[in-house]
């Protein structure tokens, strides 16, 4: 069925039965996207090197004849044995500081060589290509909230630069490749997203707080806890992916995130309230280049796509806490404890 966006015009029909590639398809976001695309009758190829992705994230689809999992590193040329794709979603890249700082050169190369390999395959196949960028391209922002026309405030040689600058370069590569090679490109800048299938040890604040609260460990708040983030539930984000990929409005990148702004202190107390945990809060030094404020201006997504997040932070945390509680019951606590 063709949906209509009264703000901007038509969306193209959702593809049915097409071959679609997701790089990073076994990851947190990739697996949720795979659920949506398989449910529409597409044959989805999830390409992942399983550095941060997990096969268990795709367990819902393991008996589907519309899912193929390919173990492959995106920095290597994509296999010729793969079929021709109608769409490619480029989600391959570690997205949490714990993971992308573990091998910063590899992180930079994923955003350089990996992006190049994806674009060349999209050109060869005549595929529309989607690139997942990040709010980290804004760095420690001097404009609040952050609109897409803001160029950012990023340290090019800091501990986060392999990811921040890598993603900034990837945006340039996707933009220029699309313009010069005639490839249709869609890009999003993702703000903090959370939900089921996050890795418990990825060092992100939601997973950290939830695991610490459930295990009765102290909740680690960095600095004085006044720094802010916006938290978007995964279902809302994936809906935004879908709308942008099907949009005929080519004005990207587009911010996707929840404009609700919370301090780390507020988030910690909300997690404690929902879990009923008596864990204390401890304070640690603020990491280098940690942004003080982060909040998306989603005017473009609202106007062009008719998109706004629908899941409140409390509602989303309830679902996320339920997920992690189930994970803890299935695995030894020592194997799932939050990263320090």
Buried (B, 14 or more C-beta within 10 A) or exposed (E): EEEEBEEBEEBEEBBEEBBBBBBBBBBBBBBBBBBBBBEBEBBBBBBBBEBBBBBEBBEEBEEBEBBBBBEBBBBEEBEEEBEEBBBBBBBBBBBBBBBBBEBBEBBBBBBBBBBBBBBBBBBEBEBBBBBBBBBBBBBBBEBBBBBBEBEBEBBEEBBBBBBBBBBBBBBEBBBEBBEEEEBBBBBBBBBBBBBBBBBBBBBBBBBBBBBBBBBEBEBBBBBEBEBBBBBBBBBBBBBBBBBBBBBEBEEBBBBBBBBBBBBBBBBBBBBBEBBEBEBEBEBEEBEEBBBEBBBBBBEBBEBBBBBEBEBEBEEBBBBBBEBBBEBBEEEEEEEBBBBE
